[in-house]
Amino acid sequence: MAAPTVEGCPPPRWAAPPRALWAARDEFSRRPQNFLRGCKWAPDGSCVLTCSDDNTLRVFDLPPRPPPGAPLPLVPALRVPEGDTIYDYWFPLMDSNLPHTCLVAASSRDNPVHLWDAFDGTLRGSFRAYSHLGVELIEGSGGQAQQGLIGCLACSPNQPLLACGSYGRSLGLYPLEGGGALALWLRLPAAPTHLRFSPDGTRLFAGGRKDTHIRCWDLRFPERPLLALERRVSTNQRVTFDLDPSGRFLVSGDTDGFVTVWDTLSPPGPGDPPTLPPHLRFRALHDCVNGTSLHPALPLLATASGQRLLPQPWGSDEDEGTGDAPPPGGDNRLQLWWWGPDCDADCDADCHPGDYGWDMAGDTGTDCHPIGDNECDTPGDTGTGCHPIGDIECDTLGDTGTDCHPTRDNECDTLGDTGTGCHPIGDNECHPVGDTGTQCHPIGDNDCHAIGDTGTDCHPIGDTECHPIGDT
């Protein structure tokens, strides 16, 4: 589990649907109707966490390379079973470079909050609340209060504020230090099941069960919703959404298997509140897409799918063979999607063929290059050995193509050399076949001088042999 370095990574291309890269489907088919309950990338982007109906948390590491062809299967690096239905889960301050931060917190029914080690799955701590959030959370200044169970929470990224959504179809905003509600929205059209602050903390988004819209409030003017984003959620299932790191684009799935992208800075349409039209909508699966999570730095989207399926009281011949229905037991899977440039068809400065821009700045791989660099440098290379993008050989400076070595070879072979005479990349001496290191000459020098030679022992230009000291 290693955190990626992502300086200069290409942004997502929101104008076109993404490409499916990996899928974890067999992992969730070992138990009937083991549908997922969402997915979340770690804050450092090193792995993605899922929750499913078998009450198990699974950690999937970010794969090292995108596959060039059909999607590849994903296998979890860790499975952590909980005791009962998991309500929520998250990575608090996760950074793979700091092992003590690699923790997963999970809350489940009739259990304390558990803190799990994200590397080995050991229990690191348990936290039991002294008083549970019950029928009445807290009163506002006017004596009003949120009614019903609190079903979702969200903390502001830059202010000490907590947003609470209630099954009583209300939403409240509270200071973390305690006290009355700063804002209350009562009698909402649906009970909120997922909340999200914008990165700058000025906007709050809420999506509910059996609801037709995600609603957005500008907290500087909280009297009425700022925007409404249309999506179809026809069940009580929680359907999560996510914002990109800039806070401009919001991505969500729906009950029908579509994924929709909204540009929150584009002008809204008519309505009360104003309806924001979709920027992009595409068919992802033929089952409910109940979770979407955007990678914090790479143009990668993770989706979770599936729902509880009840047997139909009767069958319909009209539904057979349409291909629009989910497979038996539901399409329960974690799917990763690539939203970056497709370099096989559109190669530019931030990627190279077959790589899809996956290599990031600072990458030390032996067969890649930093984004924006047009040379492929091997580890320890000082600049004397490189090759253009698309070249499969590593040529020395000024080489015409006859003197080179394959990428990943740490030796530079001269023309006709069988591999016994060479020098490491970055070495400024070229040794002939059979030389033990005592006789050599600098690259580009047409005389062959012995080590320590001051110029008195050499051979004429055009001589192909290297003479030892004292040789006449």
ABEGO torsion letter per residue (X at the ends): XBBBBABGBBBBBAABBBBBABBBAAAAAABBGBBBAEBBBBAAGABBBBBBAAGBBBBBBBBABBBABBBBBBBBABBBBBABBBABBBBBGBBAABAAABBBBBBBBGBBBBBBBAAAGBBABBBBBABBBBABABBBAAGBBBBEBBABBBBBAABBBBBBBBAAGBBBBBBAAEEBBABBBBGBABBBABBBBBAAGABBBBBBBGBABBBBBBAABAABBABBBBBBBABABBBBBBBBAAGABBBBBBAAGBBBBBBAABBBBBEOBBBBBBABBBBABABBBABBBBBAABBBBBBBBEBBBBBBABBBAAABGAGABBBBGEBBBBBBBBABBBAAABBBAABBBGAGGABBBGBABAABBBBGBABBBBBGBAGABBBBBGBABBBBBGBAGABBBBBGBABBBBBGBAGABBBBBGBABBBBBGBAGABBBBBGBABBBBBGBAGABBBBBGBABBBBBGBX
